[in-house]
Amino acid sequence: MKRRDFLKVTGVGLAASTAVAAPAIAQSSPEVRWRYATSWPKALDTLYGGCEYFCKQVADITDNKFQIQPFAAGEIVPGLQVLDAVSNGTVEIGNTALYYYWGKNPAFTFATALPFGLNTRQQISWLLWGGGQDLVNDLLKEHNVYGIPTGSTGAQMGGWFRKEIKTLDDLKGLKMRIGGFAGTILAKLGCVPQQLAGGDIYPALEKGTIDAAEWVGPYDDEKLGFAKVAKYYYYPGWWEGTSQGHNIMNIEKWNALPKHYQAAIDAASRDTFTWITGKYDALNAPALKRLIVNGAILKGFPQEVLEACYNAANEIYADLSKTNAHFGKMHASMTAFKNDSLPWTQVAELSYDSFMARMRTKT
């Protein structure tokens, strides 16, 4: 074949292959628009801000082909109905704390925080490496949902109280906003738990509809203004040694995504975990100082209250493990993981943190 004829033939071939390849590439990265219902008010630039950050990361990873639009609690559905909205396809994706839905199944509490359970690092480790997230997704599958862990608040505070808690008797009849399964434990000790979304807590506390409320920690609590209507600020939040959030996707919508879009959600969710947890750790300390300067009274729960709550929790866990298959599997898995990891945590993390705390008091 003459050189000129060869170039003509190969040129046509290259043009044809390019014409075929371009649509194939375009088809593999379609333009997708999802709506993202969240459980958080816009005032919280940590939790809702993390959702905005997540959406931007997905858009950046996919060259803006995959757009996810966040909505604050109440804009599409109330903050405590995000799971239902994703399950029935009202929205494709949501961000929430799965323990809000413990009324559907108490096992949902393991996805967010089991009272007297794991700390932040242990929780994400159990979910990703201890089989925890597989167990969570087995439960979510019954609701037509698939979940991926995202931002965590870290250990939380014990909340805001109108009056001092000196003995167990002070819990009797106390109307307290508390998230998730921990209300069941407090109810066993005479408390009257209330579950309210973040944006509804302040009005209820101000009007006296509730006597106490917990949310997250100093930075968010300061923003929501709780110190204005309740002055006693208790610690620790034994019900939340961590508080793990999740992105939850409608299974049909998730399965219909191209694999690299699924990978974008997974990568952005993990990145958002670092963003949210790091931001809380940076902002909680100065916020706590401001709250105390402005009149908040910092108090530790009495030892008898902590021990009574601990014992009540374990009684409830033992009963539920016998009657609820999901709860029993998750409790056994988490307990084994905690027992295996605790010695290392004590040898390394606890000894280091304790030493640094002692040295700080000497300088």
Salt bridges, closest charged atoms under 4 A:
GLU31 OE1 - ARG33 NH2 3.81
ASP45 OD2 - LYS223 NZ 3.95
ASP45 OD2 - LYS279 NZ 3.82
ASP60 OD2 - LYS56 NZ 2.82
GLU75 OE2 - LYS42 NZ 3.18
ASP84 OD1 - LYS104 NZ 2.84
GLU142 OE2 - HIS326 NE2 2.78
GLU164 OE2 - LYS299 NZ 2.96
ASP169 OD1 - LYS172 NZ 3.17
ASP211 OD2 - LYS175 NZ 3.62
GLU214 OE2 - ARG177 NH1 2.66
GLU222 OE1 - ARG290 NH2 2.75
ASP266 OD2 - ARG270 NE 3.02
GLU315 OE1 - LYS188 NZ 3.52
GLU349 OE2 - ARG121 NH1 2.86
